[in-house]
Amino acid sequence: MPDTRFSRSQRLTSSDIRTLFAHGKKVGDDNVLLIYQRKPPSDNTTIRDCNKLGITISTKVSKRAFIRNRVKRLFREVFRKNNDLFPTPYYYLFIKRSIASELSYNSILGEVKAVLKKIKN
């Protein structure tokens, strides 16, 4: 059975996040902002590790940590299960601006698809 975990190599580092804020392109809507940038070429990347993901949710969005953590888990699950939706090789930073009343996998998937559609256009 293949390993399908969200590995450390798929997470953005703090230096990656600083680079994204400085040079990344931004798209989004009222609920989600996506900052993305093409990943610089490297000799030791594999197909699985091409994309990197970061998720940020402010305490202004929700004061409750368990809600913020649940949203982050759902974003990681969408990224892990639907890796074919994400153009490669890119860095992605999702910033959640507001939380709808329903927190479900399908609602997060819909938000991600809507934002990624703006990249491809």
Sequence and secondary structure as in RCSB ss.txt:
>XXXX:A:sequence
MPDTRFSRSQRLTSSDIRTLFAHGKKVGDDNVLLIYQRKPPSDNTTIRDCNKLGITISTKVSKRAFIRNRVKRLF
REVFRKNNDLFPTPYYYLFIKRSIASELSYNSILGEVKAVLKKIKN
>XXXX:A:secstr
    S  GGGB  HHHHHHHHHH EEEE SSEEEEEEE    TT  STTS EEEEEE TTT S HHHHHHHHHHH
HHHHHHTGGGS SSEEEEEEE    S   HHHHHHHHHHHHHHHH 
